[in-house]
Amino acid sequence: MRASRPAVHPVEAPPPAPAAAAQAQAHVEGEGEGVAQPRGLRMKDPPGAPGTTAGLGLRLAQAFFAAAALAVMASTNDFPSVSAFSYLVAAAILQCLWSLSLAFVDIYAILVKRSLRNAQAVCIFTIGDGITGTLTLGAACASAGITVLIGNDLNICAENHCASFETATAMAFISWFALAPSCILNFWSMASR
């Protein structure tokens, strides 16, 4: 049997009946002005966790830099000839879609003031961040290797779009650097249960 834990959504106990009547009487007489009792307690989420404004900022940064890497790489006409660049485009598409979908979830959680500490949701976020992070880092590293090969070893930058390749690779790395805190915070949240 799965029982809910009080640490997830703590709720303040209602005051006893005589105390509530005395409090209402004091409020009517003006003694209790300005003292508002909280209706329920909400645990504080760490900055960058899902459902926080910092988490939303990280998701939007991930999506922006992944979209920038995708746009710069797709602007060249010869990226399909190198499999590492095609891999970067596929990883950037996946990263952009994942980050935008979780950004929408964060926006919803912020608007309804709901914490995203559900164990299943955190597990899905962690696994998704791990997969997309691994793919993005792998694609960025592969593209960086090919870019160094084209530019420094073969010296054929005159025939290729080396600046575009380098820019797209840098954007993919920055997208991964924005993803790393989200992945670490989600893993920490999942492991601390």
Secondary structure, DSSP 8 states (H G I E B T S, - for coil): -----TTTS-------HHHHHHHHHHHHHTTTTT----SS------TTSTTSHHHHHHHHHHHHHHHHHHHHHHTSSSGGGSHHHHHHHHHHHHHHHHHHHHHHHHHHHHHTT-----HHHHHHHHHHHHHHHHHHHHHHHHHHHHHHIIIIIS--TTTTTHHHHHHHHHHHHHHHHHHHHHHHHHHHHHHT-
